[in-house]
């Protein structure tokens, strides 16, 4: 078990006061954004609040799952992480969405991340059982987190290529190329860009940066040498899962944007805000209009009452 070891818990017990002090760094960024006119202050605050809320909920759920030592609970959390990851990749990372994008991304993430996490945990990390909750779930979370970013880059690259180089694709199709042959340059470019951050990360890891998983293993009592080997394995797993997830996503995207009759179907791209966001905005507008109506009605009623009292006083 790679977090085993008893070196005595000398770390400080963090409270919400410590979190509040850490939040001052976000406040600093927001002030800096306002001074420089970056316009990202609100986004920083919202992202930080989401971070606090999501990690708080996750800590409650994972605490119960870790204590249960139940493979079905681990499978449920793994499925939940994949669903949430697909939602993030589909509705937040991609600038535009193609038809049935969410189920395609979900299937891509399940087929890419789950096999790599199982094989890596069981054989490369020698975990027994491989689904040990306090070890398997964090590893799967890291694989999915990197896969989300890679898929986002890949999807946006495909959309950009279809917008800028549509004529080239149409030329390939007109000259008799299959849709796979016509899409190959786009797929290669998209996959290359999607994996570039992982390649860069592996290039500087240990030389400039000390990754979080290695730090966690050391704090958990593992020797520095063992922690380094653990991080090597994790980085290799991240590379493989990101490649598989992105490759599957590109397959679904390209076969959707070029149908079986060799026609480019950019009409299947939706540049509108996601439906759930549109519904949220519509609900907020209705609530705002309702509140505005109540305020106006209250002011009108108060004005009417004052006029009535004025008339009564005049009669007396």
N, C-alpha and C positions, 0 to 999 in steps of 0.2 A: 504494500500500500504506500503510495508515494507521499502521503501526508502524515504518516506515522512518525512517532518520535516524541520523547518526553524530555525537553530541555528546560522545563519550568516556564510557566507563563509570566513573563516579565513585561509584557506589552500593556499599555495603558488601556483602561476600560473607557471607551468613548461614549459620550452622552449626546443628547440633542443640542446641548450647548456647544459642544465641539463642532457639530455639523453646522450650527449657526455661524460660528466663527469662520468655518471653511466657506460658507456661502458669501462671505465678504469679498472673496476673490471674484465671484460672479458679479457682485455689485460693482467692483472696480472695472471689470470688463464692460459693463453696461454704461458706466459713466464715461469710460474711454470712447465707447461707440457714439455716445451723444456729443462729446467734444469734437470728435473727428468727423461726425456726420455719416457714420457707417450705416446707420439704420438697422442694426441687428440687436439693439439692446433688449427689445421686447422678446425676440426669439431666444436670446440667451436666458432670460428669466423663465420663460415658459419651458425651455428644455431642462433647466435646472430643477424646476418644480416637478416636471415629469420624472426626472431622474430620482428625486427623493421619494415620490409616490410609488414608482414602479419597484425600486429596490426595497422599499418598506414592505410592500405586498409580497414580493418574491421571498424576502427573508422569513415571513410568516409561513408561507406555503412550503418552502424548501425545508424549514425546520421540522415540520410534521412528516414530510416525505423521507428525510434523512433518518428520522427516528423509527419510521415504520419498517424499513428494510424490506419493502415489498416491490417485486418486479413489475406488478401491474401499475402501481403508483408511479414508478419510474417511466414506464411506457406512456402513461397519461401525461406526465410532465413533458416528455420528449415530443409527443404529438402537439401539445399546447405551444411549445417553443417553436415548432415548425409552422404552426398556423399563424402565430404572432409575427414570426419572421417573414412569412409570405405576405401578410398584410402590410408590413413596413416596406418591403421591397416593391410591392405593387402600387400602393397608394401614396407613399411618401418619397421614395427614392426615384421612381420613374416619372419623367416629365409628362409623358403621354402613355396611355394604356391601350393594348390591343384587345381584341375580343377574347373573352374567357382567360384573361391574363392571370387572375388570381389562382384558379385551380391548376393552371400550367406551372406557375411559379411554386406552388405548394408541392406538386408532384416532383418537380425538379429538386427542391430542397430535401424532400424525404429520400429520394433515390440517390442523392449525392452525399448528404451529410450522415445519414444513419449507417450505411454500410462502412464508411470510413471510420466513424466513431466506434462501431462494434469491433471491427478488425484491429484497429489501432489499440483499443483498450485491452482486448483479449490477448493479442499476440505481441505487439510492440511494447506495451507497458506491462504485460504479464499480470493483469488484474484478474483475480478469481474471487467471486464471479465478475464478469466484465461489467455488469450493470450496477455495481456498488454505487449507491445514490450519491454519496458525498464526493465521488470521483468522476463518475460517468456524466452526470448532469452538467457540472461546470465545463467539462471538455466539450460536450455537445453544444453548449451555449457559445463557446469561443468559435467553434467551427461555423455555426449559423451566423454569428455576428459578422465574421469576415465574408461569408458567402453572400450576405445581404448587400454589402458594399460592392462586391465583385459583380453581382447580378445587376445592381443599379447602374454601374459603369457600362456594362455590356448592353443593357437595354437602351440606354441613352445614346450610345454610339451607333447602334443599329438605326434608331430613329433619325439621327443626324445624317447618317450615310444615305438613307432613303430620301431625305429632304434635299441633300446637296448633290448626290450622284445617281439620281433616279434614271437619268438618260443612259448612263453606262450600263445599268442593270437591264434596261429595256433593250439596249443594243445586243447584249449577250443573249437575251431571250429570243430576239428577232433572228439571230444567226443560228438558232437551233439548240442553244444550250439548255440543259434542264434547269429547274429552279435551284437545285443544289449546286450546280456548277456556277450559275449566275450569282448565287449568294456567297460562294466560298470566300472571295476577297473581303466581303463585309464581315463574315463570321471570324475570319482570321484576325482582322484588325480589332474587332470588338473583344475577342478573347485575349488578345495580346495586351490591350489597355486594361482589361479587367484584372489580369494577373500581375500587372506591373507593380502595384502597391505591395503585394505579398513578396515579390522578388526583391524589391527595395528594402523591405523590412528584414528579410533574411540576410541581406547584404550588410546591414549595419548592426544587427543584433549581437550583443556581447562585446562589440567594439565601441559603440557609442551609447546604446540604450540597454538597460536591464529590464527585460519584460516582466509583466505583472505575475505570470504564472510561476516563473522562476523565483521571484521575490516571495510569493506565497508559500512555495515549497520550502524555502529556506526558513521563513518565519515559523512554518509548521514543524520544523525540526529535522528536515532532510539536510544531508551534507551538500555543500556547494557543488561538488562534482556530480552527485545524483540529480540535483536540481537542474544543472546544465544539460544533462542527458535527457531529462524529462522535457525540457523546453525544446530541444532539438526535435524530438519525436512529435511534439505538438505542432511545431512549425511545419514539419513535413506533412502532417495530417491536414493542417489548414490549407496548404498549397493544393493537395489532392482534392479535398472537398470543394474548395472554391472553383477549381477547374471543372469538376463534374457538374456542380450546380449551374455554373454559368453556361457550360456547353449544352446542357439539357434545355435551359431557358432560351438560349439562342435558337435551338432547333425548333421549339414551339413558336417563337416569335417569327422566324423567317418563313416557316411553312404556313403561318397565318397570313403574313403580308404578301406572300406569293402563293396563290392557290394551285391546285393540281392541274389547272388548265393553263398554267404559265402566265397568269395575269397578276399584275401588281395591284394589291388591294389596300392602298393607303386609306380607303374609306373605313377600314376596320380599326383605325387609330382614333382614339378619343382624347382630345386635348382639354376637355372640360375638367373641372374639379371633380374628384370622386363623388359618387352618389351620396355616400354617408356624410361627406362634408357639405354638399349642397343641401341635404336635409337638415343638417345642423344649423346652417346659416339661415335657412327658411324659418326654422323654429325660433331662432334668436330674433329674427325680424318680426315674427308674429308676437313674440313676448314683448319686444320693444314697442311695437304699435299698440298692443294692449295696455301696457303701462302708460304710454303717452295719452291714450284715450281716457284712462282712469284719472290721470292728473288733470287733463282738460275738463273732464266731467266734474271733478271736485271743485275746480276753480269756478266753473260756471254755476254750480249749485251754491257755492259760497256767495258769489256775486248776486244771485237771485235772492238769497236770504237777506243780504244787506239791503237790497232795494226794497224788499218787503218790510223790513224793520223801519227803513226811512219813511215809507208811505204811512205806516202806522203811527210813527212819531209825529209826522206832519198833520195827521188827522186830529191828534190830541192837542 
